[in-house]
Amino acid sequence: MSMITATVWVPRGSAAAFPTKYDVDEKELARISNLAKLHLDDAKDDYDVARGEHNDRAETEDLSDAEQDTVVLPRSKEDADDDLREYDLEHYDSDTGNGDGELMSMFGNARSLAYHESNSEDPYITLHEKEDEDEEREELQILATDNMLVAAKVEDEVAHLEIYVYEDEADNLYVHHDIMLPAIPLCVEWLDLPLGKGDRDQEPKGNYVAVGTFDPDIEIWDLDTIDCMYPNAILGQGGQDGKTVLGQEKKPKKRKRSKKANDDYHVDAILSLAANRHHRSLLASASADKTVKLWDLSTTQCAKSYTYHTDKVCSIAWHPRETTTLLSGSYDRTVVAADMRAPDAKVPRWGVESDVETVTWDIHDPNFFYITTEKGIIHFHDVRNAPSSPGASRPVWTLQAHDESISSFDINPIIPGFLATGSTDKEVKLWNVEPNGPSMVVSRNLDVGKIFSTKFAPDPEVAFRLVVAGSKGTIQVWDTSTNAAVRRLFANRMAPVDGEIIERLVGVEEDSSDSEEEGGVEPGGKDGGGENEWGSMDED
């Protein structure tokens, strides 16, 4: 099994030019030991519970007569000595000769060995450490024109983050490094705030990623550090039990994990994360435990918990301008827009025909927002027209965009009205939204399986680049500006190009071991990205 469940772009210039190697000093070792001890204690508790249940069952069974009558007598010391006497172990070390009278030893020529304090002084070492370090440093370099891309991946039952570097001018996408995870990742969110530093303007920006998994804890990792062993912070009960932030010691307290929803941490899978770009120390999370929680990244503690829904909360998004308003969508088929400052206030609530998949504010006109659903429908609402009840919801327009669930949705941050949708029907579609409604520009099967993530690049230089990933565990960066239909529609937003334009699709070379669980068709077939299917499907 191999799949990519979520992706996120890192803006240009945010990543360090030369990432640092993970350095385990005494403080870091103590932090790792605390975290490892907590994991070990959890495993011991589970083992003790299972063993106790087994012993309880065993005590209820009577031993058979044969077991009761069987008596095993221990061997005497004299009998054991007789068995060992034939090997003459008392004189084992006395025989140092080899038959010719020469002495033998493991390091018989140790006196002739030469020792050099530095490898640079050893004439037999031709590859010096500095040369290796310089070469490795050059390989890890990230240029100012590069984009970093984070993908949450599961491969052969191993969960990890793959950190890619996308070189647009060279049409190159490669894995820079990876980060191992304890559980299957479900969502990722980029953070620009150094942990524990607060929200002060004078603080330097960081390069971190928050990861939500099937576990109830949120892990935060430094993207500028290679070969990390443990996260820089854990938001949740796992973080409260031990050291939560690098440099902040806290005595571990072993506590049994609670399965009841509470105000301090999540107790079920994390389904969505949203970083507040105005109040940088705030991170919102949505969970299968039916709650939304607000985290203070300066303390790594839960600041507030909200219960607006009666089923799993699957998607959340901060308002682009009203910076304390959060949009949330749930499997209870409702969407709520709530002011986080007034948790007890009555909130407007919109209803849809099936389970909500994603909710997104229109960043170019924040009076409107989008909802995508399990039945492949897009709802476009005006937040100013809040209904009296969910059943009275009246969207500005609705669109049957896909035949199956719309699992991913994104709005181009640079180009107004340019949307992308991805579905479990394996199609990615581009849309143009005008005042009179939406129209499809082009549809593609990019051979990534069921689509779980579609994200536009955040920088103006690469505004038309769209990353697409899905159930086959592959990732593709599609330069949509090279598509003829897109160029005709958005020609005024692109630089003129002379000559023939070839459509660009950049991916990473697959391993032969990658799963083909889709049982799918080769490219060019009915479900593939073949030559025939690459023709534009323009809307009239």
C-alpha positions in Angstrom: 0.0 0.0 0.0 1.3 3.4 -0.9 -0.7 6.7 -0.8 -0.2 10.4 -0.2 -3.0 11.8 2.0 -2.1 15.5 2.1 0.3 18.1 0.8 1.3 21.7 1.6 3.6 24.2 -0.2 6.3 26.2 1.6 6.7 29.8 0.2 9.9 30.7 -1.4 12.6 32.1 0.9 11.1 30.4 4.0 13.4 27.4 4.1 17.0 27.7 5.3 19.5 27.7 2.5 21.6 25.1 4.3 19.5 22.8 6.6 21.3 21.7 9.7 22.0 18.2 10.8 20.2 16.9 13.9 22.6 17.3 16.9 21.9 15.2 20.0 23.3 17.1 22.9 22.7 16.4 26.6 19.4 18.4 26.8 18.1 16.9 23.6 19.1 13.4 24.8 17.1 14.0 28.0 14.1 15.1 26.0 14.3 12.1 23.8 14.7 9.8 26.8 11.5 11.3 28.4 9.5 10.8 25.3 10.9 7.3 24.8 10.1 6.4 28.4 6.5 7.5 27.9 6.1 5.3 24.8 7.7 2.4 26.7 5.4 2.9 29.7 2.3 2.9 27.4 3.6 -0.4 25.9 4.2 -1.9 29.3 0.7 -0.9 30.5 -0.8 -2.6 27.5 1.3 -5.7 28.1 0.4 -5.8 31.8 -3.3 -5.6 31.0 -3.1 -8.3 28.4 -1.0 -10.5 30.7 -3.4 -10.0 33.6 -6.3 -11.1 31.5 -4.4 -14.2 30.5 -3.4 -15.1 34.1 -7.0 -14.7 35.2 -8.1 -17.2 32.7 -5.2 -19.6 33.6 -6.1 -19.5 37.3 -9.5 -20.8 36.6 -8.2 -24.0 35.0 -7.0 -26.9 37.2 -3.7 -28.6 36.5 -4.0 -32.1 35.1 -3.0 -35.0 37.3 0.0 -35.7 35.2 1.3 -32.2 35.8 0.7 -32.5 39.5 2.5 -35.9 39.8 5.5 -34.9 37.7 8.6 -34.0 39.8 11.8 -32.7 38.3 14.9 -33.2 40.4 17.7 -30.6 40.0 21.1 -31.9 39.0 23.8 -31.9 41.7 26.9 -29.7 41.5 29.1 -32.8 41.3 27.3 -34.1 38.2 27.7 -30.8 36.4 31.4 -30.7 37.2 31.9 -34.2 35.8 30.4 -33.1 32.5 32.7 -30.0 32.2 35.9 -31.8 33.4 36.6 -33.4 30.0 37.0 -29.9 28.4 39.8 -28.9 30.9 38.5 -25.3 31.1 40.8 -24.5 34.0 43.8 -24.5 31.5 41.9 -23.0 28.6 44.0 -19.7 28.6 47.3 -21.4 29.2 47.7 -22.8 25.6 49.2 -19.8 23.8 51.5 -21.7 21.4 50.7 -22.6 17.8 52.7 -25.9 17.5 55.9 -24.2 16.1 56.6 -22.4 19.4 55.3 -19.0 18.1 53.1 -17.0 20.3 49.7 -16.0 19.0 47.5 -13.1 20.0 44.6 -11.1 18.5 46.8 -8.0 18.0 50.2 -9.5 17.8 51.6 -6.7 15.5 50.1 -3.8 17.5 53.5 -2.3 18.1 54.0 -1.7 14.4 50.7 0.2 14.1 50.9 4.0 13.5 48.4 6.3 15.2 47.5 9.8 13.7 45.6 12.3 15.8 43.8 13.6 12.7 42.7 11.7 9.6 44.3 14.5 7.5 47.7 13.3 8.6 47.1 9.7 7.6 48.6 9.0 4.2 46.2 6.1 3.6 43.1 8.2 3.9 42.6 10.0 0.6 38.9 11.1 1.1 39.0 13.7 3.8 36.0 14.6 6.0 35.9 18.2 5.0 35.5 17.3 1.3 32.6 14.9 2.2 30.9 17.6 4.4 31.2 20.2 1.6 29.7 17.9 -0.9 26.8 16.9 1.4 26.2 20.5 2.2 26.0 21.4 -1.4 23.5 18.6 -2.1 21.2 19.8 0.7 21.3 23.4 -0.4 17.9 25.1 -1.1 18.1 28.1 -3.4 15.9 31.2 -3.1 14.1 30.2 -6.4 13.3 26.7 -5.0 9.9 25.7 -3.5 9.7 23.2 -0.7 6.8 20.9 -0.8 5.7 18.6 2.1 3.7 15.4 1.4 2.1 13.1 4.1 2.7 9.6 2.8 2.1 6.0 3.8 4.2 3.4 2.1 4.3 -0.3 3.0 2.6 0.4 6.3 5.3 3.0 7.2 4.1 6.5 7.8 6.3 9.5 7.1 6.6 13.0 5.7 8.5 13.4 2.4 10.1 16.8 2.0 10.4 17.7 -1.7 12.3 20.5 -3.5 10.7 21.8 -6.7 13.0 23.5 -9.1 10.7 25.2 -11.6 13.3 26.4 -14.1 14.9 22.9 -14.3 11.5 21.0 -14.3 12.9 19.0 -11.4 11.2 17.5 -8.3 13.1 15.4 -5.8 12.9 14.2 -2.3 15.2 16.3 -0.1 14.7 14.4 3.2 12.0 12.6 5.1 10.6 12.4 8.6 9.2 9.3 10.2 5.8 9.4 11.9 4.1 7.2 14.5 0.8 6.9 12.7 -0.9 7.4 9.3 -0.9 11.2 8.6 -4.2 12.8 7.6 -3.4 16.5 7.4 -0.5 18.9 7.3 -0.2 22.7 7.9 2.9 24.9 7.4 3.9 27.2 10.3 6.2 30.2 10.2 6.5 30.8 13.9 9.5 29.5 15.9 8.0 27.4 18.7 7.9 29.0 22.1 8.7 32.4 20.7 5.2 34.0 20.9 3.7 36.3 18.3 6.0 39.3 18.5 6.8 41.1 15.2 10.5 41.2 16.0 10.8 37.5 16.3 12.4 35.7 13.3 10.2 33.5 11.2 10.6 29.7 11.3 9.9 26.8 8.9 7.8 24.1 10.7 5.1 21.7 9.8 2.2 20.6 12.0 1.0 17.0 11.3 -2.3 15.5 12.3 -2.6 11.7 12.3 -4.9 8.9 13.4 -3.3 9.5 16.9 -5.0 12.2 18.9 -1.7 14.2 19.3 -0.5 16.9 16.9 3.3 16.8 16.1 5.3 19.8 15.0 8.6 19.3 13.2 11.3 21.6 12.1 11.7 21.4 8.3 15.2 23.0 8.4 16.6 20.1 10.5 17.7 16.8 8.9 17.4 13.4 10.5 15.2 14.4 13.4 14.3 11.6 15.9 11.4 13.2 17.7 9.2 16.3 17.0 10.0 19.7 18.4 6.6 19.9 20.1 3.5 17.7 20.7 0.1 19.3 21.1 -2.0 17.0 23.2 -1.8 14.6 26.1 1.5 13.2 24.8 3.0 16.7 25.1 1.5 17.2 28.5 3.0 14.0 29.8 6.6 14.9 28.9 8.7 17.7 27.6 6.7 19.7 25.1 9.0 22.2 23.5 12.8 22.0 23.0 14.4 23.9 25.8 11.5 23.6 28.3 11.8 20.8 30.8 8.8 19.2 32.4 8.8 16.3 34.7 7.0 13.3 33.1 3.7 12.2 34.6 2.5 8.9 33.6 -1.3 9.1 33.0 -3.7 6.7 31.3 -4.9 8.1 28.0 -8.5 9.3 28.2 -11.0 8.4 25.5 -13.6 11.0 26.7 -13.7 14.4 24.9 -12.4 17.2 27.1 -11.2 20.8 27.0 -7.4 20.1 27.2 -6.6 17.7 24.3 -8.1 15.6 21.5 -9.0 12.0 22.1 -9.4 10.9 18.5 -7.9 11.3 15.0 -6.9 14.8 13.8 -8.7 15.5 10.5 -7.8 19.1 9.8 -5.4 21.9 10.8 -5.5 25.6 10.1 -2.8 28.2 11.1 -3.8 31.7 11.7 -1.6 33.9 9.5 -2.5 37.1 11.4 -2.2 35.8 14.9 0.8 33.6 14.2 0.8 31.8 17.6 -2.7 30.3 17.0 -3.3 27.0 15.5 -6.8 25.5 15.1 -7.5 21.7 14.9 -10.5 19.6 14.0 -10.9 16.1 15.2 -13.0 12.9 15.0 -13.9 13.5 18.6 -16.4 16.2 17.3 -14.5 19.1 18.8 -12.5 22.1 17.5 -9.5 23.2 19.6 -7.4 26.4 19.6 -3.8 25.9 20.5 -1.3 28.5 21.7 2.0 27.7 20.0 4.0 29.9 22.4 3.0 27.5 25.3 2.0 24.5 23.2 -1.2 24.3 25.4 -4.9 24.2 24.4 -6.3 27.7 24.8 -10.0 26.8 24.2 -12.1 23.9 23.1 -15.4 24.3 21.0 -18.2 21.9 20.4 -20.3 23.1 17.5 -21.0 19.8 15.8 -22.6 16.4 16.6 -20.3 14.4 14.4 -16.6 14.3 13.2 -15.3 17.7 12.3 -13.4 17.2 9.0 -12.4 20.7 7.7 -11.6 24.1 9.1 -10.5 27.5 7.7 -9.7 30.9 9.1 -11.4 34.0 7.6 -8.8 35.9 5.6 -9.7 39.3 7.1 -11.9 38.8 10.2 -9.0 37.0 11.9 -10.9 35.4 14.8 -13.6 33.8 12.7 -13.3 30.1 11.9 -15.3 28.1 9.4 -15.8 24.5 10.2 -17.5 21.6 8.4 -18.6 18.3 9.8 -20.0 14.9 8.9 -23.2 16.1 10.6 -23.8 17.8 7.2 -23.5 21.3 8.6 -21.0 24.2 8.3 -20.5 26.8 11.1 -18.9 30.2 11.0 -17.9 31.1 14.6 -16.1 33.9 16.3 -13.5 32.2 18.5 -13.7 35.1 21.0 -17.4 34.3 21.8 -17.6 30.5 22.4 -21.1 30.8 23.9 -22.6 33.0 21.2 -25.2 31.6 18.8 -23.4 30.7 15.5 -24.8 30.8 11.9 -25.2 27.3 10.5 -25.6 26.1 6.9 -26.7 22.7 5.8 -25.8 20.5 2.8 -27.2 17.3 1.3 -24.4 15.0 2.4 -21.2 14.7 4.5 -19.0 17.8 4.2 -15.5 17.2 2.7 -13.9 20.6 2.6 -14.7 24.2 3.5 -12.8 27.2 2.1 -13.1 31.0 2.2 -12.9 32.9 -1.0 -9.6 34.7 -0.3 -10.3 37.2 -3.1 -13.8 38.1 -1.7 -14.1 36.9 1.9 -17.8 37.5 2.0 -18.2 34.2 0.3 -17.1 30.6 1.0 -17.1 27.2 -0.7 -18.3 23.8 0.6 -17.6 20.5 -1.2 -19.4 17.4 -0.3 -19.3 13.6 -0.5 -21.7 13.6 -3.4 -19.4 15.7 -5.6 -21.3 19.0 -5.3 -19.8 22.4 -4.7 -21.9 24.9 -2.7 -21.1 28.6 -3.0 -22.5 30.7 -0.1 -22.7 34.4 1.0 -21.8 34.5 4.7 -24.0 37.6 5.0 -27.1 35.6 4.2 -27.1 33.3 7.2 -30.1 30.9 7.3 -32.5 30.6 10.2 -31.8 26.9 10.2 -29.5 24.5 8.3 -32.5 23.3 6.2 -33.2 26.9 5.0 -29.8 27.3 3.5 -29.8 29.1 0.1 -26.5 29.0 -1.8 -25.6 31.5 -4.4 -25.0 28.6 -6.8 -24.4 24.9 -6.7 -22.4 22.7 -9.1 -22.3 19.0 -9.7 -18.5 19.0 -10.3 -17.7 15.3 -9.9 -19.5 12.0 -10.0 -17.9 11.0 -6.7 -16.7 12.7 -3.5 -14.7 16.0 -3.9 -11.9 15.1 -1.6 -9.7 18.2 -2.3 -10.4 21.8 -3.3 -8.2 24.9 -3.7 -8.4 28.5 -4.8 -5.5 30.0 -6.6 -4.1 32.7 -4.2 -2.8 34.9 -7.1 -5.4 34.5 -9.8 -9.1 35.4 -8.8 -11.7 32.9 -10.0 -9.2 30.1 -10.8 -10.2 26.9 -8.9 -9.1 23.3 -8.7 -11.0 20.3 -7.6 -9.9 16.7 -7.1 -12.1 13.6 -6.6 -12.0 10.0 -5.7 -13.2 9.5 -9.4 -9.4 10.1 -10.2 -10.1 13.3 -12.1 -8.7 16.8 -11.4 -10.6 19.7 -12.8 -9.8 23.4 -13.3 -12.6 25.9 -13.1 -13.2 29.5 -13.9 -15.7 31.3 -11.6 -17.3 34.4 -13.0 -20.2 36.6 -11.7 -22.7 34.5 -13.7 -21.4 31.2 -12.3 -18.6 28.6 -12.8 -17.4 26.9 -15.9 -15.0 24.0 -16.4 -11.8 24.9 -18.1 -10.1 21.4 -18.4 -10.3 17.9 -16.8 -7.4 15.6 -16.4 -6.5 12.1 -15.1 -2.9 12.5 -14.0 -2.5 8.8 -13.1 -2.1 9.4 -9.3 -5.1 7.3 -8.4 -7.9 8.6 -6.3 -7.0 12.2 -5.7 -6.6 13.3 -2.0 -4.8 16.7 -2.5 -4.7 19.5 -5.0 -2.8 22.7 -4.0 -1.8 25.8 -6.0 1.7 27.2 -5.3 1.7 30.3 -3.1 4.2 32.5 -5.0 3.5 34.8 -8.0 6.4 33.3 -9.9 4.8 29.9 -9.9 1.2 30.9 -9.6 0.0 28.4 -12.2 1.7 25.4 -10.6 -0.7 22.8 -9.1 0.5 19.9 -7.0 -1.7 16.8 -7.3 -1.4 13.6 -5.2 -3.4 10.5 -4.4 -3.9 6.9 -3.6 -1.0 5.6 -5.8 1.6 7.3 -3.6 2.8 9.5 -6.4 3.0 13.3 -6.7 2.7 15.5 -9.8 3.3 19.2 -10.3 1.2 20.4 -13.2 2.1 23.7 -14.9 -1.4 24.6 -15.8 -0.2 27.7 -17.8 1.1 25.3 -20.5 -2.5 24.0 -21.1 -4.0 25.6 -24.2 -7.5 26.2 -22.6 -6.0 27.8 -19.5 -3.8 30.0 -21.7 -6.7 31.3 -23.7 -8.7 32.1 -20.6 -6.0 33.7 -18.5 -3.8 35.1 -21.3 -3.7 38.5 -19.7 -2.1 37.0 -16.5 0.8 35.3 -18.4 3.9 36.4 -20.1 3.7 35.9 -23.9 5.6 32.9 -25.2 6.8 32.4 -28.8 6.6 29.0 -30.6 4.9 25.8 -29.6 4.1 25.2 -25.9 4.3 21.7 -24.6 2.3 20.9 -21.5 4.5 20.4 -18.5 4.0 17.8 -15.8 6.8 17.2 -13.3 7.0 14.2 -11.0 9.4 12.0 -9.2 10.5 8.7 -10.7 8.6 5.8 -9.2 10.1 2.7 -7.6 9.1 -0.6 -9.1 7.9 -1.7 -5.7 5.2 0.9 -5.5 1.7 -0.5 -5.0 -0.7 -0.6 -7.8 -3.7 -1.1 -5.6 -6.0 0.6 -8.0 -5.5 -2.3 -10.3 -5.4 0.3 -12.8 -5.1 0.8 -16.4 -1.8 1.8 -18.0 -1.5 5.4 -19.2 -3.3 5.8 -22.4 -6.2 3.5 -21.3 -9.6 4.5 -20.1 -8.5 5.7 -16.7 -5.0 6.7 -17.6 -3.4 10.0 -18.6 -2.9 8.9 -22.2 -2.3 10.8 -25.3 -6.0 11.0 -26.2 -7.0 12.2 -22.8 -4.5 15.0 -22.8 -6.6 16.9 -25.3 -8.3 19.9 -23.9 -11.9 19.5 -22.8 -13.0 23.1 -23.2 -16.3 24.4 -22.0 -18.4 26.0 -24.7 
